[in-house]
Amino acid sequence: MPDGIDVDYDGLIPNNVGLNADARVRKALETWHPGYIDWWQDRGPDGFQDALVYLRTAISVDAQGWAKFGFVRMPEYKWGILLAPAVEGRRIGFGRHKGDPAWQDVPGEYRAMLRRLLVIQGDTEPASVEQQRHLGATAPSLYDLRNLFQVNVEEGRHLWAMVYLLQKYFGADGREEAEELLRRRSGDQDTPRMLGAFNEATPDWLSFFMFTTFTDRDGKMQLEALAQSGFDPLSRTCRFMLTEEAHHMFVGESGVGRIIARTCQAMKAAGIEDAEDVGAVRRLGVIDLPLIQRKINLHFSLTLDLFGNEISTNAANAFNAGLKGRFREHTLTDDHQLLNDTYPVLRLVDGAVVKQDVPALSALNMRLRDDFVDDVRGGITRWNNVIAKSGIAYRLALPHVGFNRRIGEFSRARIDPLGNILDAESWQGRRDAFLPTAADGDFLHALMQPVRVPGAFAGWIAPPRIGIDNRPGDFEYVKIHE
């Protein structure tokens, strides 16, 4: 069938890209499919492959009614290849090819650059599934367990999206890259995932909610930039991926908000006004606000590293080539070529943090990172509103962008969350006030006890305001046969 709104479910691989008429690509994907299932069984959610999970599955790419809900075993989930509807007459919106018709095939001179973009994006999708594979054992409710699995299967579908582009447009090279995406493993010493944050452990549910708040928001920013691509199949792929990505960020932000709400509720009931009285708060069986702040510091800084160096020739080249634009490029009002423009970049100069204007083309990573910071501030504000409504005098904040950095301008500096530059001794002496400690990890580990009674929740997290798909509070989102 031709590209369209509805999805063809007749074959092994649901799609709206006319796969039945493309024998070469269909065969390549069907050959890849068993390896993917083996990977899912080996590295996907541990211990729940036979459980029936109330999942949403894409049945269309129409903005309205694009998904249905129903019980399915995860290995039988209908992963598919879905592109947003084509925009008739679409033209490239930026770079040296601005105004040219969007490409339906890969321009030869940009082949290597585009393949690299696809592989990096593709590598993040299975990595997050691997990082989260053990969380099901400690889920605080069936509602949260279902949300974890929804995120997991959609990250798996996003892997399929990138593999399709590699298989269709890059021949033997694409097939080899697709195999490599299944060979790498998050945190493995010999074959790690490509980006640092995707090799970090996700040992507890607070970490998971922080990951989906911050790192999935980086995913949103990257997908928004790739959705501007002059390579039309990539643009259409990312436009639909963004539809699914929104739920991942909701899971994270609402999850942290529910933890905060429960902590504040428990503090008020116990007559505890001082959020810094950590021992008293933890004895209530809830997560103290200072630990939440330290987790924000950690996950925010790890996510900033995903944007790469503030000044980047690679980013400039991808923009010039028309392959990757800026966040919502189509809404910006400049000339979309930036040949004579500048952009302010924070740099470390002579031991001080200074702002310098640099060529805007070189500062595209910095601009995308700034857009991310602006976007994530809204979530911090909403969390603080929960605390303020409880009457507790405590505020969460994003740390300085130079804090705890491993990549970029500040990777060789020791900067505290307020932006002060510290010497090695001061940093070491104060590190435990900035970042989660081993004792924090032990406390969270002890707290993470599973709750599998429909409608019940662990004592450290509040219930959601409404259920998934408007289901009642005692709905059995995951049917576990023990």
VEXLUM-73965 format. One record per residue (C-alpha): x, y negated, z; residue number from 1. Coordinates in steps of 0.02 Angstrom, whole numbers. Layout:
N
[[X; Y; Z]; NUM]
...
***
This chain:
482
[[0; 0; 0]; 1]
[[62; -180; -26]; 2]
[[115; -292; 116]; 3]
[[-41; -343; 212]; 4]
[[-132; -376; 374]; 5]
[[-191; -199; 413]; 6]
[[-73; -59; 459]; 7]
[[-63; 108; 368]; 8]
[[-71; 250; 496]; 9]
[[-79; 395; 372]; 10]
[[107; 437; 372]; 11]
[[237; 475; 506]; 12]
[[283; 291; 521]; 13]
[[142; 162; 537]; 14]
[[180; 12; 427]; 15]
[[113; -131; 324]; 16]
[[262; -137; 204]; 17]
[[205; -10; 75]; 18]
[[321; 125; 139]; 19]
[[227; 263; 46]; 20]
[[279; 182; -118]; 21]
[[463; 168; -68]; 22]
[[525; 348; -67]; 23]
[[707; 305; -32]; 24]
[[674; 200; 123]; 25]
[[536; 316; 185]; 26]
[[655; 465; 175]; 27]
[[793; 368; 264]; 28]
[[677; 319; 406]; 29]
[[601; 493; 421]; 30]
[[778; 561; 433]; 31]
[[819; 434; 570]; 32]
[[658; 470; 666]; 33]
[[710; 633; 754]; 34]
[[868; 550; 820]; 35]
[[763; 408; 887]; 36]
[[646; 528; 977]; 37]
[[796; 619; 1049]; 38]
[[864; 452; 1109]; 39]
[[695; 406; 1185]; 40]
[[681; 572; 1276]; 41]
[[860; 559; 1339]; 42]
[[873; 372; 1378]; 43]
[[694; 312; 1388]; 44]
[[585; 307; 1546]; 45]
[[647; 445; 1659]; 46]
[[517; 568; 1724]; 47]
[[363; 499; 1638]; 48]
[[370; 567; 1461]; 49]
[[214; 674; 1488]; 50]
[[113; 542; 1580]; 51]
[[-37; 462; 1495]; 52]
[[-10; 274; 1493]; 53]
[[-138; 139; 1452]; 54]
[[-41; 51; 1315]; 55]
[[-80; -74; 1180]; 56]
[[-34; -23; 1003]; 57]
[[-26; -140; 854]; 58]
[[-157; -98; 723]; 59]
[[-144; -259; 623]; 60]
[[-39; -416; 608]; 61]
[[-189; -529; 608]; 62]
[[-179; -661; 745]; 63]
[[-348; -600; 808]; 64]
[[-377; -421; 861]; 65]
[[-203; -362; 817]; 66]
[[-192; -227; 952]; 67]
[[-297; -91; 1031]; 68]
[[-282; -15; 1205]; 69]
[[-289; 168; 1248]; 70]
[[-204; 311; 1339]; 71]
[[-53; 387; 1252]; 72]
[[102; 485; 1298]; 73]
[[251; 376; 1263]; 74]
[[344; 496; 1147]; 75]
[[184; 498; 1041]; 76]
[[169; 308; 1037]; 77]
[[140; 240; 861]; 78]
[[300; 143; 835]; 79]
[[288; 56; 669]; 80]
[[360; -68; 547]; 81]
[[257; -227; 548]; 82]
[[289; -390; 459]; 83]
[[185; -548; 483]; 84]
[[86; -599; 329]; 85]
[[186; -675; 188]; 86]
[[174; -863; 164]; 87]
[[141; -896; -19]; 88]
[[271; -1010; -97]; 89]
[[378; -1014; 61]; 90]
[[541; -1110; 42]; 91]
[[701; -1113; 143]; 92]
[[687; -1249; 274]; 93]
[[868; -1290; 318]; 94]
[[1051; -1277; 270]; 95]
[[1131; -1293; 100]; 96]
[[988; -1198; 16]; 97]
[[852; -1308; 91]; 98]
[[705; -1317; -29]; 99]
[[750; -1159; -125]; 100]
[[623; -1016; -133]; 101]
[[642; -899; 16]; 102]
[[742; -743; -27]; 103]
[[654; -576; -43]; 104]
[[821; -486; -56]; 105]
[[990; -514; 24]; 106]
[[1102; -641; -65]; 107]
[[1265; -551; -101]; 108]
[[1376; -686; -26]; 109]
[[1284; -674; 141]; 110]
[[1271; -487; 153]; 111]
[[1398; -460; 293]; 112]
[[1336; -608; 395]; 113]
[[1154; -553; 387]; 114]
[[1197; -373; 429]; 115]
[[1288; -433; 584]; 116]
[[1138; -536; 640]; 117]
[[1023; -385; 620]; 118]
[[1139; -268; 713]; 119]
[[1163; -385; 861]; 120]
[[975; -414; 876]; 121]
[[940; -229; 853]; 122]
[[1067; -178; 986]; 123]
[[977; -276; 1123]; 124]
[[814; -180; 1101]; 125]
[[867; -2; 1151]; 126]
[[988; -75; 1278]; 127]
[[849; -147; 1385]; 128]
[[755; 18; 1381]; 129]
[[913; 106; 1442]; 130]
[[938; -23; 1580]; 131]
[[760; 3; 1644]; 132]
[[744; 192; 1626]; 133]
[[747; 232; 1813]; 134]
[[628; 95; 1872]; 135]
[[473; 203; 1855]; 136]
[[524; 301; 2009]; 137]
[[503; 148; 2120]; 138]
[[358; 55; 2038]; 139]
[[258; -48; 2164]; 140]
[[92; -3; 2080]; 141]
[[18; 85; 1930]; 142]
[[-17; -87; 1856]; 143]
[[168; -130; 1862]; 144]
[[218; 43; 1802]; 145]
[[108; 22; 1650]; 146]
[[183; -150; 1615]; 147]
[[358; -78; 1622]; 148]
[[312; 55; 1496]; 149]
[[226; -72; 1382]; 150]
[[386; -174; 1379]; 151]
[[487; -16; 1345]; 152]
[[385; 47; 1197]; 153]
[[381; -125; 1118]; 154]
[[570; -142; 1135]; 155]
[[576; 25; 1046]; 156]
[[465; -43; 908]; 157]
[[578; -195; 892]; 158]
[[723; -75; 864]; 159]
[[622; 3; 724]; 160]
[[596; -170; 650]; 161]
[[783; -202; 636]; 162]
[[820; -25; 576]; 163]
[[694; -45; 436]; 164]
[[783; -201; 373]; 165]
[[952; -114; 385]; 166]
[[889; 41; 295]; 167]
[[797; -51; 157]; 168]
[[920; -188; 115]; 169]
[[1093; -120; 160]; 170]
[[1099; 57; 90]; 171]
[[1232; 173; 161]; 172]
[[1302; 34; 272]; 173]
[[1130; 6; 345]; 174]
[[1104; 191; 378]; 175]
[[1269; 199; 471]; 176]
[[1225; 45; 575]; 177]
[[1056; 124; 617]; 178]
[[1144; 279; 683]; 179]
[[1263; 172; 786]; 180]
[[1116; 87; 869]; 181]
[[1069; 257; 942]; 182]
[[1248; 303; 989]; 183]
[[1290; 154; 1098]; 184]
[[1236; 159; 1280]; 185]
[[1205; 19; 1404]; 186]
[[1346; 11; 1531]; 187]
[[1445; 153; 1452]; 188]
[[1632; 126; 1468]; 189]
[[1673; 198; 1297]; 190]
[[1521; 147; 1192]; 191]
[[1439; -2; 1279]; 192]
[[1306; -113; 1206]; 193]
[[1370; -264; 1111]; 194]
[[1319; -404; 1230]; 195]
[[1371; -415; 1412]; 196]
[[1201; -444; 1493]; 197]
[[1138; -283; 1413]; 198]
[[1270; -181; 1503]; 199]
[[1217; -241; 1676]; 200]
[[1120; -126; 1792]; 201]
[[935; -156; 1829]; 202]
[[927; -70; 1998]; 203]
[[764; -138; 2069]; 204]
[[601; -221; 2022]; 205]
[[655; -396; 2070]; 206]
[[798; -376; 1946]; 207]
[[675; -313; 1814]; 208]
[[560; -462; 1837]; 209]
[[709; -580; 1828]; 210]
[[772; -493; 1672]; 211]
[[605; -509; 1584]; 212]
[[590; -690; 1640]; 213]
[[762; -746; 1583]; 214]
[[838; -621; 1462]; 215]
[[677; -589; 1367]; 216]
[[659; -777; 1353]; 217]
[[830; -780; 1269]; 218]
[[753; -650; 1153]; 219]
[[612; -770; 1117]; 220]
[[735; -909; 1074]; 221]
[[837; -797; 959]; 222]
[[681; -730; 873]; 223]
[[613; -906; 849]; 224]
[[778; -956; 766]; 225]
[[780; -799; 656]; 226]
[[596; -825; 612]; 227]
[[655; -981; 518]; 228]
[[771; -874; 409]; 229]
[[777; -900; 222]; 230]
[[780; -710; 209]; 231]
[[592; -688; 208]; 232]
[[580; -507; 270]; 233]
[[679; -555; 426]; 234]
[[572; -709; 453]; 235]
[[412; -608; 441]; 236]
[[480; -470; 553]; 237]
[[527; -593; 691]; 238]
[[364; -687; 679]; 239]
[[269; -530; 726]; 240]
[[397; -478; 858]; 241]
[[363; -644; 945]; 242]
[[181; -592; 965]; 243]
[[237; -444; 1071]; 244]
[[380; -534; 1159]; 245]
[[259; -653; 1247]; 246]
[[195; -511; 1356]; 247]
[[371; -467; 1413]; 248]
[[400; -642; 1480]; 249]
[[228; -640; 1562]; 250]
[[274; -478; 1653]; 251]
[[431; -560; 1721]; 252]
[[367; -730; 1769]; 253]
[[205; -667; 1845]; 254]
[[299; -528; 1935]; 255]
[[416; -650; 2022]; 256]
[[268; -763; 2058]; 257]
[[176; -619; 2142]; 258]
[[328; -578; 2248]; 259]
[[339; -760; 2303]; 260]
[[154; -766; 2341]; 261]
[[164; -610; 2450]; 262]
[[318; -674; 2542]; 263]
[[235; -841; 2580]; 264]
[[76; -754; 2635]; 265]
[[171; -642; 2754]; 266]
[[273; -787; 2824]; 267]
[[119; -891; 2859]; 268]
[[29; -745; 2941]; 269]
[[180; -716; 3054]; 270]
[[199; -901; 3093]; 271]
[[370; -912; 3010]; 272]
[[402; -1085; 2937]; 273]
[[589; -1074; 2905]; 274]
[[626; -984; 2742]; 275]
[[809; -975; 2791]; 276]
[[766; -861; 2939]; 277]
[[806; -714; 2827]; 278]
[[809; -581; 2962]; 279]
[[635; -625; 3023]; 280]
[[565; -629; 2847]; 281]
[[643; -463; 2798]; 282]
[[572; -380; 2952]; 283]
[[400; -417; 2878]; 284]
[[443; -302; 2732]; 285]
[[446; -441; 2603]; 286]
[[583; -522; 2498]; 287]
[[655; -683; 2568]; 288]
[[658; -838; 2459]; 289]
[[848; -866; 2473]; 290]
[[874; -693; 2395]; 291]
[[756; -740; 2255]; 292]
[[862; -896; 2228]; 293]
[[1021; -793; 2219]; 294]
[[939; -678; 2092]; 295]
[[890; -830; 1989]; 296]
[[1071; -889; 1995]; 297]
[[1133; -720; 1933]; 298]
[[1009; -687; 1793]; 299]
[[1007; -865; 1730]; 300]
[[1197; -868; 1715]; 301]
[[1205; -697; 1633]; 302]
[[1075; -751; 1507]; 303]
[[1166; -913; 1465]; 304]
[[1314; -808; 1410]; 305]
[[1204; -727; 1277]; 306]
[[1201; -892; 1183]; 307]
[[1388; -877; 1151]; 308]
[[1515; -1017; 1141]; 309]
[[1445; -1192; 1147]; 310]
[[1546; -1238; 994]; 311]
[[1533; -1102; 862]; 312]
[[1586; -1088; 682]; 313]
[[1483; -929; 661]; 314]
[[1324; -1020; 711]; 315]
[[1364; -1161; 592]; 316]
[[1394; -1039; 450]; 317]
[[1230; -946; 481]; 318]
[[1135; -1112; 481]; 319]
[[1221; -1176; 325]; 320]
[[1184; -1012; 238]; 321]
[[999; -1026; 281]; 322]
[[1000; -865; 381]; 323]
[[966; -928; 559]; 324]
[[887; -1093; 601]; 325]
[[856; -1186; 762]; 326]
[[716; -1160; 887]; 327]
[[556; -1201; 791]; 328]
[[655; -1280; 651]; 329]
[[496; -1317; 554]; 330]
[[439; -1440; 689]; 331]
[[599; -1544; 690]; 332]
[[606; -1711; 600]; 333]
[[789; -1731; 547]; 334]
[[860; -1686; 377]; 335]
[[882; -1500; 424]; 336]
[[1059; -1501; 357]; 337]
[[1152; -1594; 497]; 338]
[[1302; -1640; 391]; 339]
[[1326; -1808; 477]; 340]
[[1238; -1777; 643]; 341]
[[1311; -1752; 817]; 342]
[[1248; -1665; 972]; 343]
[[1302; -1686; 1155]; 344]
[[1396; -1538; 1228]; 345]
[[1451; -1512; 1408]; 346]
[[1637; -1473; 1415]; 347]
[[1772; -1446; 1544]; 348]
[[1905; -1579; 1516]; 349]
[[2052; -1609; 1635]; 350]
[[1961; -1520; 1776]; 351]
[[1799; -1617; 1757]; 352]
[[1631; -1580; 1675]; 353]
[[1601; -1710; 1539]; 354]
[[1476; -1733; 1398]; 355]
[[1549; -1755; 1224]; 356]
[[1465; -1784; 1057]; 357]
[[1522; -1653; 932]; 358]
[[1465; -1611; 754]; 359]
[[1288; -1546; 767]; 360]
[[1325; -1399; 653]; 361]
[[1457; -1337; 775]; 362]
[[1342; -1360; 925]; 363]
[[1195; -1253; 870]; 364]
[[1221; -1126; 1009]; 365]
[[1222; -1267; 1135]; 366]
[[1061; -1338; 1065]; 367]
[[974; -1169; 1070]; 368]
[[1035; -1146; 1248]; 369]
[[967; -1317; 1296]; 370]
[[799; -1269; 1221]; 371]
[[804; -1111; 1327]; 372]
[[841; -1209; 1486]; 373]
[[696; -1327; 1451]; 374]
[[581; -1180; 1420]; 375]
[[629; -1086; 1578]; 376]
[[608; -1239; 1689]; 377]
[[421; -1220; 1670]; 378]
[[428; -1051; 1755]; 379]
[[530; -1120; 1900]; 380]
[[401; -1259; 1921]; 381]
[[259; -1132; 1927]; 382]
[[352; -1029; 2059]; 383]
[[382; -1185; 2163]; 384]
[[197; -1227; 2151]; 385]
[[158; -1059; 2233]; 386]
[[276; -1101; 2376]; 387]
[[211; -1278; 2394]; 388]
[[30; -1220; 2404]; 389]
[[78; -1109; 2551]; 390]
[[149; -1259; 2645]; 391]
[[325; -1185; 2659]; 392]
[[465; -1312; 2637]; 393]
[[576; -1224; 2510]; 394]
[[613; -1254; 2327]; 395]
[[691; -1141; 2197]; 396]
[[806; -1216; 2066]; 397]
[[907; -1170; 1913]; 398]
[[1094; -1175; 1946]; 399]
[[1211; -1285; 1846]; 400]
[[1243; -1216; 1671]; 401]
[[1428; -1197; 1714]; 402]
[[1394; -1083; 1862]; 403]
[[1458; -902; 1854]; 404]
[[1497; -907; 1669]; 405]
[[1599; -776; 1576]; 406]
[[1583; -847; 1400]; 407]
[[1606; -1023; 1336]; 408]
[[1671; -1188; 1402]; 409]
[[1656; -1142; 1586]; 410]
[[1718; -963; 1582]; 411]
[[1883; -1010; 1663]; 412]
[[1809; -1126; 1794]; 413]
[[1732; -1094; 1964]; 414]
[[1577; -1203; 1976]; 415]
[[1447; -1196; 2113]; 416]
[[1259; -1202; 2078]; 417]
[[1258; -1391; 2100]; 418]
[[1396; -1417; 1971]; 419]
[[1542; -1445; 2089]; 420]
[[1710; -1373; 2034]; 421]
[[1786; -1261; 2167]; 422]
[[1958; -1188; 2193]; 423]
[[1979; -999; 2203]; 424]
[[1978; -994; 2392]; 425]
[[1821; -1100; 2409]; 426]
[[1731; -997; 2278]; 427]
[[1774; -834; 2363]; 428]
[[1721; -901; 2532]; 429]
[[1553; -960; 2469]; 430]
[[1514; -830; 2336]; 431]
[[1392; -733; 2446]; 432]
[[1287; -889; 2467]; 433]
[[1271; -905; 2278]; 434]
[[1250; -727; 2212]; 435]
[[1167; -566; 2273]; 436]
[[1273; -463; 2392]; 437]
[[1291; -277; 2423]; 438]
[[1184; -301; 2579]; 439]
[[1049; -381; 2471]; 440]
[[1055; -231; 2357]; 441]
[[1039; -111; 2503]; 442]
[[889; -208; 2570]; 443]
[[801; -206; 2401]; 444]
[[841; -21; 2377]; 445]
[[759; 20; 2544]; 446]
[[607; -85; 2499]; 447]
[[579; -1; 2330]; 448]
[[457; 137; 2376]; 449]
[[334; 194; 2242]; 450]
[[147; 163; 2256]; 451]
[[41; 272; 2143]; 452]
[[-134; 254; 2214]; 453]
[[-246; 162; 2090]; 454]
[[-276; -16; 2150]; 455]
[[-142; -10; 2285]; 456]
[[16; -115; 2288]; 457]
[[179; -112; 2384]; 458]
[[183; -230; 2532]; 459]
[[314; -344; 2452]; 460]
[[211; -397; 2301]; 461]
[[38; -472; 2280]; 462]
[[-92; -397; 2161]; 463]
[[-118; -485; 1993]; 464]
[[-264; -602; 1971]; 465]
[[-339; -499; 1829]; 466]
[[-305; -327; 1760]; 467]
[[-236; -278; 1591]; 468]
[[-372; -282; 1458]; 469]
[[-488; -346; 1596]; 470]
[[-487; -177; 1683]; 471]
[[-550; -168; 1864]; 472]
[[-429; -176; 2010]; 473]
[[-431; 11; 2043]; 474]
[[-403; 62; 1862]; 475]
[[-283; 208; 1840]; 476]
[[-162; 132; 1715]; 477]
[[-45; 282; 1718]; 478]
[[-108; 460; 1739]; 479]
[[34; 556; 1819]; 480]
[[26; 744; 1832]; 481]
[[135; 790; 1979]; 482]
***
